[in-house]
Amino acid sequence: MARTQSTCGARTKHGGCCRRLAMVGASRCNLHRGDWATYTIERDRERERARERARKRPKR
């Protein structure tokens, strides 16, 4: 079976390319993904939506 998961596209501190597999749905591995990654941004947005929903609920 062919590997369909890509490798991480990040540069190491020595200047070479990272050889680790990228996380599913991302272009970077878990070491290089950072807070800018799409799934991290979506997770943060969902947390903010949950906070907004909690603020809008009437207190009893």
N, C-alpha and C positions, 0 to 999 in steps of 0.2 A: 504494500500500500504506500502511495506517495505521501510525503509530508506536505500538508497544506498550510501549516502554521509558519509564519515568517520569523526571521531572526530580528533581534532588537537592532534598531538603527542608530543607537547612541555611540558616541565616541568615548573611549576610556580615557583616564587621565594620562596614560602613556601614548595616546594618539591613535591607537588601533580601534577596530570596531568590536563592539560587544558581541560575543558569540552565543549568548543565551537566547532562548526562544521568547518571542514577544508574547504578551498576554493576549488572550482571545479578544478580538475586537479592538486591539490597540497596536501601535507601532513600536512600543517599548516594552522591556521586561519589567518585572516588579521592582528592580533596583533603580531603574532610570525613568520611571513613569512620571514622577513629580506631581504637583497639584494641578498642573495645567491639563492633564489628560482628560479626554472626553468623559470617561466613566466617573472620574473624580468630580468633574464639574456637575454632571447630572446628579450624583449622590448629594452634593452640597445644595443644589437647587431643590431637590426633594425634601431635604431637611428644612430649608427655608419655607417651603410650602406648608409643611407640617406645623412649623411655628406660627405661621399666619393663620392657619385653621384653628390652632389652639387659642390665639388671641381673639379671634372673632366669635368664639363660642360664648354665649351668655353664662355668667356665673350664677349659680343658684344658692 
